[in-house]
Amino acid sequence: MLYSRRVAADEPSLAEHVCLALVAEGAAHGWAIGSLLAHDGDIGHIWTLSRPLTYRAIDGLVARKLLKRSAHESGPGRDRVVLAMTRPGRSENDRWLAQPIEHLRDVRTELLVKLTLLERSGADTRPLLIAQRAHFADLLDSLTSASADDDLVQLWRAESARAARRFLDRAIDPAVVSTIAPAAPELRLSARNQLRGVVTGVTHSEIMSTVKMVLPDGQRLNASITREATTDLDVAPGDNVIAIIKSTTVMIAKPD
């Protein structure tokens, strides 16, 4: 599925989107929304918004005609005006919750908030997770295939990409991880068949991947394995791996 992005000036902010979603799930006034977004709130422990900024976001939603104010409700707090969704507001909320995030750095905040909001509403999170993994696929391949060398920024980006990929895979299907990670029997092969080395690069084609590695004596070795196996092993430059030589075939494994 393709997702189009609006011009930034027309796009509600993250704060506005989160407030809109909270009204959609039943928060009827600004005080309730502010409580949910406080540091100790149900959403605030993931992403926090101060009360002044919460009220500003609500004002923005009303101005955009995504929310409307109706009768007043008595109680503590500054604003007890009852808030209600408009038809455009419901459409915008549904669109935003289904749309993958743009940037890898926002997995910890915006994506987790979306997933939490979907869970709170009783909706299935898998469609968003699957769309997000597809949206990030090329970026994750690029970041985990390039050698970081001594570039700490690139190293951070590569490790963040690997963590994001593992998170998405496990969130979509927890069984996938359990089939890869649990105590696999130790490899019992002739020592002459095993060469330990360090991955220097990974390139992907549609079905196969080429893993480049350097041995302790400086020799370089290329191994062609399926792209699925490369993903399952989470192979990336800098990893210590074992090349298993069998006749003219080279297999790749990662030591525990």
N, C-alpha and C positions, 0 to 999 in steps of 0.2 A: 504494500500500500504506500502511496506517495503522500507526503505531508508538505504542504506549502507554508511558508512563513510570511507573515504580514509585514508591511512597513513598520519599523520600530515605533514610530509615533502613534500608530493606530493600535498597537498591541497593549493590552492591559499588563501592568507590571506583575511580577511574581507575587507581591503582597496582595494586589487586587485579586489575582486568580485564587490564591489560597483563601482569602476572605469570602469570595464568591462560592467556593466549594463548601465552606463551612456553613454558609446560609443554606445551601442546597441540602445539606444533611440534617438541618434543623435548628442551627443556632439562630435565634430570632432577633438578637440585638447586639449592639457593639460591645457591651460589657461581657457577654457570653463569649463572643469571638476573641476579645482581648484575653480572657482567662485561658482559653484553649491555646493561645499563642504565647503565653507567659513562659518563663524559664521552666516552671514546674508543670506546664500544661501538657495535654495529650499530644499536641503538635509541637509545642514550644521546645520539648526536649530534642527535637530534630532540627527545627528552624524557628527562631524566636523573632517576634515583632513587638515593639513597644506599643503601649496603648495609644499614644498620640499618632504614631504611624498607622495603627490599625484604623483609627477613626478617619485619618486622611484617605486611606485606601477605600473605605466605605463611601466617603464623599465622592471619590473618583468613580466608583461603580454606579452610584446614583446619577452622576453627571453623564455617564455613558449609557444610561438607561438599561443597565444590566440588573440593577436592584431598584426597588422602590420603597419609600417609607410610608407606613400607614399609621395606625393608632398608637398612642403612647401606652406604655406599661409601667406601673409603679414598681420601685425597687431600688436597691443601692446602685451607685455608679453614676457616671455622668450622663450616659445616653441610654435611655430605655425606650426609644422609638422602635417599634417593631419593623423588622426588615422582611421583605418578600422578594422572591425571584420574579423576574419578568421572563417572557418567552425567549427573547434574545439572550437573556442571562443564562437560561438553561442550555440553550444551544452552545453558547460560548464555553460553559463549564464542561459539557460533554466533549467538546472538541479538544479543550486543553488537557483534560485527564487522559485522553486517548493518544495524545501527541508525544512522541519521543522527545527527550531533551536534546539540545544542540551540542552541548559541550561536556566533555568527559569530566571536567572539574566539578560539574553540578550533580554528579551521581549522588554524592554524600548529602546534598541538600534537596534540590528540586525533585529529583527522581524518587528519593525516599519519601518525601512529602506526598507526592502523587500516589505512590504505592500504598502508603498508610491511609490516605483519603479513600482510595478505592476499597481497601479492606474494610474500613469503617462503614462504608455504604453497602457492603455485602457484594460488591462487584468482583468479577474475576480479574486478577492482576496479570494473568498469562498473556493476553493479547498485547498489553503494553510492554511487558518484558520481552516478548518475541520481536515486536517491532523495534524496541530499543537495541537489541542485539544485532538485528539486521542493519539498523541505522549506523551503528558503530563498527560494523564488520571490517570495512576497509581501513579505518583509522586504527583499530586495534592490531590488525595485521601489520600495518606500517610501523607502528610504535614498538611492537614486540619483535620485529624482524631486524631493525637497525641496531648496530653495535653502539653502546653508549660510550665505550672507551673510558676516558677520564672526565667526561662531561657530566657533572652531577645533576644538572637540570634534565638532560636527556635520560639519565638513569632513573630519576624520579618519575618522569613521564612514562617510561617503559614499565616500571614496576606498578605504577598506578593503573596502567592499561591492563596488565596481567590480572591485577586484583579485580578490576571491573569486569573482565571477561569471566573470571571464576565466579564472581557474585551472580552475574546474569545467568550463567549456565546452571548454577546450583538453585537459584530462585525458580527457574523454569522447570527443572527436573532434578530434585535432590538425589534421586537414585543414580543419576549419571556420575556424581562425585563418588558415591559409595562403591561404584563398580570399578573406579580407577584407584582410589586411595587405599582401601583396606589392605591389611597385611598380606601382600602378595608373597608367595614363596621366594626365597632368595635364589638368584640365578645360579644354577649349577652347570657351569660350562668350563671347558679347558681354559686355563689362564692364557694360553696362546691365542685363543679366539677373541679375547677381550682387550680392547685398547681404550684407555681412559684419556679424555681430552676435554677441551673447553670449546663451547659453541662460539663461533665468530660471526655467523650470519645465518639468516633463514629467509628463503624466498619461496613464495607460494604461487602455484598455478591453480587451475580450477579444481584438479583432483589430487595432484601430487605436490609435495614440498621438497625443497633441497636444503639440507642442513649442512652447513660448512663448519668444520671443527679443526682445531690445531692440537697436535699431540705434544707431550712434554719435550720431545726432542726437536720440535719445530716443524715436523712434517704436517702437511695439511691433507685433510680427507673430506670428501663430499659423500653424503648419503642421501638417497632418494627414498622418502617414505610418504605414506598417504597424508594428505592435509588433515584428515580426521585424527590420525595418530599424533601428528604434530600438536594439534590442539589439545588432545587428551593428555599428552605428556607436558603440556605448557612449556614447550621448548623455546628458549629465547637466548640471544647473545649473552655470554657471560656464564651460562649454566655449565656445571660439570656433568658430563655424560659419559656413557660407556658405549663404544662402538663394538658391536658383536659381528665378527667376520665369519661368514658361513659360505664356503666355496667362493663364488663370485658375488655373493650378496652381502651387503652391509646393513645391519639393523641397529637401531638406536634405543638405548634405555637410559633411565636416570637413576643414579644410586639414591638410596634412602638417606 
